[in-house]
Amino acid sequence: MDSITSDFWDVLLWSFWFFIWIAALMVWFRCLVDLFSDDSLSGWGKAGWAIVLILVPWLGALIYVIARGRSMTQRQLASAEKMRADQEQYIKQVAGTGPTPADQISNGKALLDKGAITPAEFEALKAKALA
């Protein structure tokens, strides 16, 4: 009975350490991604941080988050805002703006004046534009 309890606690302990290891990897990769996506940091600064993050990864990631954590958040928010603005611009470009009812009626009136459409067709066009 004692071996079952010790095996359970061993599994629980290994699960805990595995979780810690995965979380640390995520933080380390996030620091690397942020480091190389930062336009304000010079090449020498990036090289220095890269050496620190590679030679002492977990301590380097902790120091990076402490030293540059606030700017990491600002860069991430700016990137999300730019992505949102680009998406809105794309949607507006694809959707386009259709003619307003007033434009449709004035175009119909111009066609009526030219004799291209009949008064009945103009009335139908006007009713459709106002609907």
Rosetta constraint file for C-alpha pairs under 8 A:
AtomPair CA 1 CA 5 HARMONIC 6.82 0.50
AtomPair CA 2 CA 6 HARMONIC 6.33 0.50
AtomPair CA 3 CA 7 HARMONIC 5.95 0.50
AtomPair CA 4 CA 8 HARMONIC 6.13 0.50
AtomPair CA 5 CA 9 HARMONIC 6.29 0.50
AtomPair CA 6 CA 10 HARMONIC 6.04 0.50
AtomPair CA 7 CA 11 HARMONIC 6.20 0.50
AtomPair CA 8 CA 12 HARMONIC 6.17 0.50
AtomPair CA 9 CA 13 HARMONIC 5.95 0.50
AtomPair CA 10 CA 14 HARMONIC 6.08 0.50
AtomPair CA 11 CA 15 HARMONIC 6.01 0.50
AtomPair CA 12 CA 16 HARMONIC 6.21 0.50
AtomPair CA 13 CA 17 HARMONIC 6.32 0.50
AtomPair CA 14 CA 18 HARMONIC 6.00 0.50
AtomPair CA 15 CA 19 HARMONIC 6.18 0.50
AtomPair CA 16 CA 20 HARMONIC 6.32 0.50
AtomPair CA 17 CA 21 HARMONIC 6.06 0.50
AtomPair CA 18 CA 22 HARMONIC 6.23 0.50
AtomPair CA 19 CA 23 HARMONIC 6.14 0.50
AtomPair CA 20 CA 24 HARMONIC 6.09 0.50
AtomPair CA 21 CA 25 HARMONIC 6.21 0.50
AtomPair CA 22 CA 26 HARMONIC 6.26 0.50
AtomPair CA 23 CA 27 HARMONIC 6.37 0.50
AtomPair CA 24 CA 28 HARMONIC 6.13 0.50
AtomPair CA 24 CA 58 HARMONIC 7.02 0.50
AtomPair CA 25 CA 29 HARMONIC 6.11 0.50
AtomPair CA 26 CA 30 HARMONIC 6.05 0.50
AtomPair CA 27 CA 31 HARMONIC 6.20 0.50
AtomPair CA 27 CA 61 HARMONIC 6.90 0.50
AtomPair CA 28 CA 32 HARMONIC 6.40 0.50
AtomPair CA 28 CA 53 HARMONIC 7.66 0.50
AtomPair CA 28 CA 57 HARMONIC 6.87 0.50
AtomPair CA 28 CA 58 HARMONIC 7.01 0.50
AtomPair CA 28 CA 61 HARMONIC 5.51 0.50
AtomPair CA 29 CA 33 HARMONIC 6.13 0.50
AtomPair CA 30 CA 34 HARMONIC 6.07 0.50
AtomPair CA 31 CA 35 HARMONIC 5.95 0.50
AtomPair CA 31 CA 61 HARMONIC 6.43 0.50
AtomPair CA 31 CA 64 HARMONIC 7.03 0.50
AtomPair CA 31 CA 65 HARMONIC 7.38 0.50
AtomPair CA 32 CA 36 HARMONIC 6.35 0.50
AtomPair CA 32 CA 50 HARMONIC 7.46 0.50
AtomPair CA 32 CA 53 HARMONIC 7.77 0.50
AtomPair CA 33 CA 37 HARMONIC 6.13 0.50
AtomPair CA 34 CA 38 HARMONIC 6.11 0.50
AtomPair CA 34 CA 72 HARMONIC 6.62 0.50
AtomPair CA 35 CA 46 HARMONIC 6.47 0.50
AtomPair CA 35 CA 49 HARMONIC 7.66 0.50
AtomPair CA 35 CA 50 HARMONIC 7.92 0.50
AtomPair CA 36 CA 46 HARMONIC 6.98 0.50
AtomPair CA 38 CA 75 HARMONIC 7.60 0.50
AtomPair CA 41 CA 45 HARMONIC 5.97 0.50
AtomPair CA 41 CA 46 HARMONIC 6.47 0.50
AtomPair CA 42 CA 46 HARMONIC 6.25 0.50
AtomPair CA 43 CA 47 HARMONIC 6.10 0.50
AtomPair CA 44 CA 48 HARMONIC 6.09 0.50
AtomPair CA 45 CA 49 HARMONIC 6.20 0.50
AtomPair CA 46 CA 50 HARMONIC 5.94 0.50
AtomPair CA 47 CA 51 HARMONIC 6.18 0.50
AtomPair CA 48 CA 52 HARMONIC 6.36 0.50
AtomPair CA 49 CA 53 HARMONIC 6.02 0.50
AtomPair CA 49 CA 60 HARMONIC 7.99 0.50
AtomPair CA 49 CA 64 HARMONIC 7.85 0.50
AtomPair CA 50 CA 54 HARMONIC 6.01 0.50
AtomPair CA 51 CA 55 HARMONIC 5.91 0.50
AtomPair CA 52 CA 56 HARMONIC 5.81 0.50
AtomPair CA 52 CA 57 HARMONIC 7.01 0.50
AtomPair CA 52 CA 60 HARMONIC 5.45 0.50
AtomPair CA 53 CA 57 HARMONIC 4.52 0.50
AtomPair CA 53 CA 58 HARMONIC 7.48 0.50
AtomPair CA 53 CA 59 HARMONIC 7.85 0.50
AtomPair CA 53 CA 60 HARMONIC 4.72 0.50
AtomPair CA 53 CA 61 HARMONIC 6.10 0.50
AtomPair CA 54 CA 60 HARMONIC 7.83 0.50
AtomPair CA 55 CA 60 HARMONIC 7.98 0.50
AtomPair CA 56 CA 60 HARMONIC 5.41 0.50
AtomPair CA 57 CA 61 HARMONIC 5.89 0.50
AtomPair CA 58 CA 62 HARMONIC 6.23 0.50
AtomPair CA 59 CA 63 HARMONIC 6.17 0.50
AtomPair CA 60 CA 64 HARMONIC 5.98 0.50
AtomPair CA 61 CA 65 HARMONIC 6.11 0.50
AtomPair CA 62 CA 66 HARMONIC 6.23 0.50
AtomPair CA 63 CA 67 HARMONIC 5.96 0.50
AtomPair CA 64 CA 68 HARMONIC 5.64 0.50
AtomPair CA 64 CA 69 HARMONIC 7.09 0.50
AtomPair CA 65 CA 69 HARMONIC 4.48 0.50
AtomPair CA 68 CA 72 HARMONIC 6.07 0.50
AtomPair CA 69 CA 73 HARMONIC 6.46 0.50
AtomPair CA 70 CA 74 HARMONIC 6.41 0.50
AtomPair CA 71 CA 75 HARMONIC 6.02 0.50
AtomPair CA 72 CA 76 HARMONIC 6.15 0.50
AtomPair CA 73 CA 77 HARMONIC 6.12 0.50
AtomPair CA 74 CA 78 HARMONIC 6.07 0.50
AtomPair CA 75 CA 79 HARMONIC 6.05 0.50
AtomPair CA 76 CA 80 HARMONIC 6.20 0.50
AtomPair CA 77 CA 81 HARMONIC 6.12 0.50
AtomPair CA 78 CA 82 HARMONIC 6.11 0.50
AtomPair CA 79 CA 83 HARMONIC 6.11 0.50
AtomPair CA 80 CA 84 HARMONIC 6.15 0.50
AtomPair CA 81 CA 85 HARMONIC 6.14 0.50
AtomPair CA 82 CA 86 HARMONIC 6.04 0.50
AtomPair CA 83 CA 87 HARMONIC 6.09 0.50
AtomPair CA 84 CA 88 HARMONIC 6.21 0.50
AtomPair CA 85 CA 89 HARMONIC 6.15 0.50
AtomPair CA 86 CA 90 HARMONIC 6.10 0.50
AtomPair CA 87 CA 91 HARMONIC 6.13 0.50
AtomPair CA 88 CA 92 HARMONIC 6.17 0.50
AtomPair CA 89 CA 93 HARMONIC 6.08 0.50
AtomPair CA 90 CA 94 HARMONIC 6.08 0.50
AtomPair CA 91 CA 95 HARMONIC 5.84 0.50
AtomPair CA 92 CA 96 HARMONIC 5.63 0.50
AtomPair CA 92 CA 97 HARMONIC 7.82 0.50
AtomPair CA 99 CA 103 HARMONIC 5.77 0.50
AtomPair CA 99 CA 104 HARMONIC 6.39 0.50
AtomPair CA 100 CA 104 HARMONIC 6.34 0.50
AtomPair CA 101 CA 105 HARMONIC 6.18 0.50
AtomPair CA 101 CA 129 HARMONIC 4.96 0.50
AtomPair CA 101 CA 130 HARMONIC 6.17 0.50
AtomPair CA 102 CA 106 HARMONIC 6.11 0.50
AtomPair CA 102 CA 129 HARMONIC 7.88 0.50
AtomPair CA 103 CA 107 HARMONIC 6.03 0.50
AtomPair CA 104 CA 108 HARMONIC 6.10 0.50
AtomPair CA 104 CA 125 HARMONIC 7.86 0.50
AtomPair CA 104 CA 126 HARMONIC 7.58 0.50
AtomPair CA 104 CA 129 HARMONIC 6.39 0.50
AtomPair CA 105 CA 109 HARMONIC 6.08 0.50
AtomPair CA 105 CA 125 HARMONIC 7.18 0.50
AtomPair CA 105 CA 126 HARMONIC 5.57 0.50
AtomPair CA 105 CA 129 HARMONIC 6.88 0.50
AtomPair CA 106 CA 110 HARMONIC 6.16 0.50
AtomPair CA 107 CA 111 HARMONIC 6.30 0.50
AtomPair CA 108 CA 112 HARMONIC 6.12 0.50
AtomPair CA 108 CA 122 HARMONIC 5.93 0.50
AtomPair CA 108 CA 125 HARMONIC 6.86 0.50
AtomPair CA 108 CA 126 HARMONIC 7.52 0.50
AtomPair CA 109 CA 113 HARMONIC 6.06 0.50
AtomPair CA 109 CA 122 HARMONIC 6.98 0.50
AtomPair CA 110 CA 114 HARMONIC 6.25 0.50
AtomPair CA 111 CA 115 HARMONIC 6.18 0.50
AtomPair CA 111 CA 116 HARMONIC 5.19 0.50
AtomPair CA 111 CA 117 HARMONIC 5.96 0.50
AtomPair CA 112 CA 116 HARMONIC 5.89 0.50
AtomPair CA 112 CA 117 HARMONIC 5.14 0.50
AtomPair CA 112 CA 118 HARMONIC 6.30 0.50
AtomPair CA 112 CA 119 HARMONIC 6.70 0.50
AtomPair CA 112 CA 122 HARMONIC 6.60 0.50
AtomPair CA 117 CA 121 HARMONIC 6.00 0.50
AtomPair CA 117 CA 122 HARMONIC 6.66 0.50
AtomPair CA 118 CA 122 HARMONIC 6.27 0.50
AtomPair CA 119 CA 123 HARMONIC 6.19 0.50
AtomPair CA 120 CA 124 HARMONIC 6.26 0.50
AtomPair CA 121 CA 125 HARMONIC 6.10 0.50
AtomPair CA 122 CA 126 HARMONIC 6.06 0.50
AtomPair CA 123 CA 127 HARMONIC 6.10 0.50
AtomPair CA 124 CA 128 HARMONIC 6.15 0.50
AtomPair CA 125 CA 129 HARMONIC 6.16 0.50
AtomPair CA 126 CA 130 HARMONIC 6.18 0.50
AtomPair CA 127 CA 131 HARMONIC 6.08 0.50
